[in-house]
């Protein structure tokens, strides 16, 4: 007898919530008062609000991103850890409009960075904006694997950090408290999320596990944090003993990795191939991995300034990235290229391709 995957059961359970008249019922989270939710979560016998606050501090700091989106933001727990010098935009997403109103009032200091969005993640995926990081804590249990997968595909993040609850007792997944009855209807949409099933779901859409960490809670419960990163794929364009050229679709960049000294045709051929890639992909930027690089022949330096850079701009390139090491022994060489062409293009110095974006 075949077993039905847990995710299938959950997605069907969420999809088929109807009242006795056959009408689709509203989401239970739209009726739960924020005070009841936060008071329950902060009880010493529950301790989830405090634990989640500490986790979110790490989630906001762990990755080289400047945009983040929180699925199921509730009252904004953890937003005090958002550094405006790091983040240009933080989206707070929730189905409950009253929650979002409270968040906007509580975090006026994040005005211009924080944007609250009322979105039903199951039925309104088209409203989800793009973000480099998605944080989804105690959220997947209420939308299911399929809706979460679809939401991630829409947001197109580089990193995903999520927290699920581990229960020893599947029948009592909400801890006992004076606020327990506020959550009576959650059984309509709740299902236990499993680590391996979530990993499989994310791998199917091109994400690999970065880390898994468990946080113990009272009453035999625990929180499991799972972080994922979008797999980077390199499409070979040109390979030689002197340099390699790749197109990196996830970043929409052409990457040239310089391996050993070359000049004239050996130097210019990979750059000609890079120009073809830029021309064929709208808004494609250029990345030069210079960590194994060398000082250019003056004739090639002139060719780069007079031919390569203008052509790159003409074909839609806006940013030139130089991947450098900490010592950056090519500092004068690279700064010279920048000085020659900074009126045409923006130049950025990075330590790895993950920083592109």
Secondary structure, DSSP 8 states (H G I E B T S, - for coil): -----HHHHHHHHHHT-B-TTS-B---GGGTS-HHHHHHHHHSTTT-HHHHHHHHHHHHHHSSS-SEEEEES-TT-TTGGG--TTT-SEEEEEES-HHHHHHHHHHTGGGTTTEEEEE--TTT-GGG----SEEEEES-HHHHHHHHHHHHHHHH--SEEEEEEEEES-TT--S---TTGGGGGGGGGT-----HHHHHHHHHHTTEEEEEEEEEE-STTEEEEEEEEEE---EEEEEE-SSEEEEEETTTTEEEEEE-S---THHHHHHHHHHHHHHHHSTT-EEEEE-TT-----HHHHHHIIIIIHHHHHHTT--EEEEE--SS-TTHHHHHHHHHHHTTTSEEEEESSGGG--
